[in-house]
């Protein structure tokens, strides 16, 4: 079992990818605490997973990950329930408002930033002292495709996810000496509630091309969430010790053997960086 003796806190764990990650963690021997905003969905998921894995500990607590007091209470609850934590998986997130940036609700835009960015920052802040004290930990962030490409008409999501990746890279540097690995996952296009939200918004708000992509994912299938969940297991396990500060694609990268390339990973591989002319074979000279 890859996660034997691992206790994990998983945000956004009541549905979609978060629930699949929780199931994979339990299957690999972990004990978990889940959180989500919906008490009804969270209770149903907790009961379902507890039934499937009767020998494993499954606890849950409602939490708005953008609320510092609620997050601090969640981490205290998780530490009380499990005794210690070795892994933090940050899956909670929303698309936010859809439409031209100048016309969407600024309150909804701000709320998306709070959930997607502060919803990563606050749990990390609450749990890092514990990881530092024991000099070990794993933080896994779900970045989404918004981190690596512009997303016209979904600017709050794109901006917040890009910020999350830079936060991840920064925390990875801060926590290296404490043997805390921090990484982000791009799970690929998933046929989750986010796809349904895009389809409900319609092509006039999200753009014809993006709408059509989501329609195809809904009708013909997308990337299996199990792929991202398996990568989360890898990044939470001892197998990936020393792999840190990376944005890893579940769909395209050879993540099962990244530990073989640790020397090469001490570089800008799997990071977000500025591209200059020479990177594309151009010589524009210097100032």
C-alpha positions as CSV (number, residue, x, y, z in Angstrom):
1,X,0.0,0.0,0.0
2,X,1.5,3.3,-1.2
3,X,-0.1,5.4,1.5
4,X,0.1,3.2,4.6
5,X,0.5,5.4,7.7
6,X,-0.5,8.5,5.7
7,X,-3.2,10.8,7.1
8,X,-4.6,13.2,4.6
9,X,-6.8,16.3,4.6
10,X,-8.7,16.7,1.2
11,X,-10.6,19.9,0.4
12,X,-13.4,19.8,-2.1
13,X,-13.7,16.1,-1.3
14,X,-17.5,15.6,-1.6
15,X,-17.8,15.1,-5.4
16,X,-16.0,14.9,-8.7
17,X,-12.2,14.6,-8.7
18,X,-12.0,15.2,-4.9
19,X,-14.1,12.2,-4.1
20,X,-12.1,10.0,-6.6
21,X,-8.9,11.2,-4.9
22,X,-10.3,10.3,-1.5
23,X,-11.2,6.8,-2.7
24,X,-7.8,6.2,-4.2
25,X,-6.1,7.4,-1.0
26,X,-8.3,5.0,1.1
27,X,-7.6,2.2,-1.2
28,X,-3.8,2.8,-0.8
29,X,-4.1,2.7,3.0
30,X,-4.5,6.3,4.0
31,X,-6.9,7.7,6.6
32,X,-8.7,10.9,5.5
33,X,-10.6,13.9,6.5
34,X,-12.8,15.5,3.8
35,X,-14.2,19.0,3.6
36,X,-16.7,20.8,1.4
37,X,-19.3,23.5,1.7
38,X,-22.4,21.3,1.3
39,X,-23.1,19.3,4.4
40,X,-25.6,17.1,2.5
41,X,-23.1,16.1,-0.2
42,X,-20.2,15.8,2.3
43,X,-22.2,13.5,4.6
44,X,-23.3,11.3,1.7
45,X,-19.7,11.0,0.5
46,X,-18.3,10.2,3.9
47,X,-20.9,7.5,4.5
48,X,-20.3,6.0,1.1
49,X,-16.6,5.8,1.5
50,X,-16.8,4.6,5.1
51,X,-19.0,1.7,3.8
52,X,-16.5,0.9,1.0
53,X,-13.5,1.0,3.3
54,X,-14.7,-0.1,6.8
55,X,-11.1,-0.6,8.0
56,X,-10.1,3.0,7.2
57,X,-10.8,6.2,9.0
58,X,-13.1,8.6,7.1
59,X,-14.1,11.8,8.8
60,X,-15.6,15.0,7.4
61,X,-16.3,18.6,8.3
62,X,-18.0,21.4,6.4
63,X,-15.8,24.3,5.6
64,X,-15.6,27.3,3.3
65,X,-11.9,27.2,2.4
66,X,-11.9,31.0,1.8
67,X,-12.8,31.6,5.5
68,X,-9.7,31.7,7.7
69,X,-11.6,30.8,10.9
70,X,-13.4,27.9,9.3
71,X,-10.1,26.6,7.8
72,X,-8.3,26.9,11.1
73,X,-11.1,24.9,12.8
74,X,-11.0,22.3,10.0
75,X,-7.2,21.7,10.4
76,X,-7.7,21.5,14.2
77,X,-10.5,19.0,13.6
78,X,-8.4,16.9,11.3
79,X,-5.4,16.8,13.7
80,X,-7.8,15.8,16.5
81,X,-9.4,13.1,14.4
82,X,-6.2,11.6,12.9
83,X,-3.6,12.6,15.5
84,X,-1.3,13.9,12.8
85,X,-1.3,14.8,9.1
86,X,1.2,13.9,6.4
87,X,-0.6,15.1,3.3
88,X,-2.8,18.0,2.3
89,X,-4.7,17.9,-1.0
90,X,-6.2,21.1,-2.2
91,X,-9.0,20.4,-4.7
92,X,-11.7,22.9,-3.8
93,X,-12.3,25.4,-6.6
94,X,-14.9,27.0,-8.9
95,X,-14.9,28.5,-12.4
96,X,-16.4,31.8,-11.3
97,X,-18.3,34.2,-13.5
98,X,-18.3,33.5,-17.3
99,X,-18.4,36.2,-19.9
100,X,-16.3,39.1,-21.1
101,X,-14.2,40.3,-18.2
102,X,-15.4,43.9,-18.4
103,X,-19.0,42.9,-17.9
104,X,-19.0,40.0,-15.4
105,X,-19.9,40.6,-11.7
106,X,-16.8,41.9,-9.9
107,X,-18.2,40.3,-6.7
108,X,-18.4,36.9,-8.3
109,X,-14.9,37.5,-9.8
110,X,-13.5,38.3,-6.4
111,X,-15.3,35.3,-4.9
112,X,-13.6,33.0,-7.4
113,X,-10.3,34.4,-6.4
114,X,-11.0,33.9,-2.7
115,X,-12.0,30.2,-3.2
116,X,-9.4,29.3,-5.7
117,X,-6.4,31.2,-4.3
118,X,-7.1,31.9,-0.7
119,X,-8.6,28.4,-0.5
120,X,-5.1,27.1,-1.2
121,X,-3.2,29.7,0.9
122,X,-5.3,29.4,4.1
123,X,-5.1,25.6,4.5
124,X,-1.4,25.7,3.8
125,X,-0.8,28.5,6.4
126,X,-2.8,26.5,9.0
127,X,-1.0,23.2,8.4
128,X,2.6,24.3,7.6
129,X,3.6,24.7,11.3
130,X,2.6,21.1,11.8
131,X,4.6,19.9,8.8
132,X,7.6,22.0,9.9
133,X,7.5,20.6,13.4
134,X,7.7,17.0,12.2
135,X,10.0,18.0,9.3
136,X,7.9,16.2,6.7
137,X,4.8,16.7,4.6
138,X,3.2,16.6,1.2
139,X,1.0,19.4,-0.3
140,X,-0.8,18.7,-3.6
141,X,-2.6,21.4,-5.4
142,X,-5.1,21.0,-8.2
143,X,-4.2,23.7,-10.7
144,X,-6.5,23.1,-13.7
145,X,-5.8,24.1,-17.2
146,X,-6.3,27.7,-16.4
147,X,-2.8,27.9,-15.1
148,X,-1.1,27.3,-18.4
149,X,-3.3,28.9,-21.0
150,X,-5.4,32.0,-21.4
151,X,-9.1,31.3,-20.9
152,X,-11.1,34.0,-22.6
153,X,-14.4,34.8,-20.8
154,X,-13.3,32.8,-17.7
155,X,-10.7,35.2,-16.5
156,X,-11.2,34.8,-12.8
157,X,-10.5,31.1,-13.0
158,X,-7.5,31.6,-15.3
159,X,-6.0,34.3,-13.1
160,X,-6.5,32.5,-9.8
161,X,-5.1,29.2,-11.1
162,X,-2.0,30.8,-12.5
163,X,-1.5,32.5,-9.1
164,X,-2.0,29.2,-7.4
165,X,0.9,27.7,-9.3
166,X,3.3,30.5,-8.5
167,X,2.2,30.2,-4.8
168,X,3.0,26.5,-5.0
169,X,6.4,27.1,-6.4
170,X,7.1,29.7,-3.7
171,X,6.0,27.5,-0.9
172,X,8.1,24.6,-2.3
173,X,11.2,26.8,-2.0
174,X,10.3,28.0,1.5
175,X,9.7,24.4,2.7
176,X,12.5,22.5,1.1
177,X,14.7,22.5,4.2
178,X,11.8,21.0,6.2
179,X,11.3,18.1,3.7
180,X,7.9,19.3,2.7
181,X,7.1,18.6,-1.0
182,X,4.7,21.0,-2.7
183,X,3.4,20.3,-6.2
184,X,0.5,21.1,-8.5
185,X,-1.5,18.7,-10.7
186,X,-3.1,19.5,-14.1
187,X,-5.6,16.6,-14.2
188,X,-6.7,17.2,-17.8
189,X,-10.2,17.9,-19.1
190,X,-12.7,16.2,-16.7
191,X,-16.4,15.7,-17.3
192,X,-17.4,17.2,-13.9
193,X,-19.8,19.8,-12.8
194,X,-17.5,22.5,-14.3
195,X,-18.3,21.2,-17.8
196,X,-22.0,21.3,-16.9
197,X,-21.6,24.9,-15.8
198,X,-20.0,25.9,-19.1
199,X,-22.7,24.2,-21.1
200,X,-25.4,25.9,-19.0
201,X,-23.7,29.3,-19.6
202,X,-23.8,28.8,-23.4
203,X,-21.5,29.8,-26.2
204,X,-22.4,33.5,-26.1
205,X,-20.8,33.7,-22.7
206,X,-17.8,31.3,-22.8
207,X,-17.1,31.5,-26.6
208,X,-18.1,29.1,-29.3
209,X,-14.7,27.2,-29.3
210,X,-14.6,26.6,-25.6
211,X,-18.3,25.7,-25.5
212,X,-17.8,23.1,-28.3
213,X,-14.8,21.6,-26.4
214,X,-16.9,21.1,-23.3
215,X,-19.7,19.7,-25.3
216,X,-17.4,17.1,-26.8
217,X,-16.1,16.2,-23.4
218,X,-19.6,15.8,-22.1
219,X,-20.8,13.7,-25.1
220,X,-17.7,11.7,-26.0
221,X,-15.8,11.5,-22.7
222,X,-12.9,13.4,-21.2
223,X,-9.8,12.4,-19.2
224,X,-10.7,9.8,-16.5
225,X,-10.5,11.4,-13.1
226,X,-8.7,8.3,-11.9
227,X,-5.6,9.5,-13.7
228,X,-5.3,12.7,-11.7
229,X,-6.2,10.7,-8.5
230,X,-3.4,8.3,-9.2
231,X,-1.0,11.2,-9.6
232,X,-2.2,12.6,-6.3
233,X,-1.4,9.3,-4.7
234,X,2.1,9.3,-6.1
235,X,2.8,12.9,-5.0
236,X,1.5,12.1,-1.5
237,X,3.6,8.9,-1.2
238,X,7.2,8.4,-0.2
239,X,8.0,7.4,-3.7
240,X,8.0,11.1,-4.8
241,X,10.2,12.4,-2.0
242,X,12.2,15.3,-3.2
243,X,10.0,16.0,-6.2
244,X,8.8,19.5,-5.4
245,X,7.8,22.8,-7.0
246,X,6.4,21.2,-10.1
247,X,3.3,21.5,-12.2
248,X,2.7,18.0,-13.5
249,X,0.2,16.9,-16.1
250,X,-1.6,13.7,-15.2
251,X,-2.4,13.1,-18.8
252,X,0.9,13.8,-20.6
253,X,3.9,13.6,-18.2
254,X,5.7,10.4,-17.2
255,X,5.0,11.0,-13.5
256,X,5.1,7.4,-12.4
257,X,8.9,7.6,-12.7
258,X,9.8,11.2,-11.9
259,X,11.9,10.1,-8.9
260,X,14.4,8.8,-11.5
261,X,15.0,12.3,-12.8
262,X,15.4,14.3,-9.6
263,X,18.7,15.8,-10.7
264,X,17.2,17.1,-13.9
265,X,14.1,18.3,-12.0
266,X,16.3,20.8,-10.1
267,X,15.6,23.2,-13.0
268,X,12.7,25.0,-14.7
269,X,11.3,21.8,-16.1
270,X,7.5,21.6,-15.3
271,X,7.3,25.2,-14.2
272,X,5.7,28.4,-15.5
273,X,8.4,30.6,-17.0
274,X,8.8,33.6,-19.4
275,X,9.7,32.6,-22.9
276,X,12.4,34.7,-24.6
277,X,13.3,34.9,-28.3
278,X,16.3,32.5,-28.0
279,X,14.0,29.8,-26.6
280,X,12.4,29.8,-30.0
281,X,15.5,30.0,-32.1
282,X,15.3,33.8,-32.6
283,X,18.0,36.4,-32.1
284,X,16.6,39.8,-31.5
285,X,19.7,41.1,-29.7
286,X,19.9,42.7,-26.3
287,X,19.5,46.2,-24.9
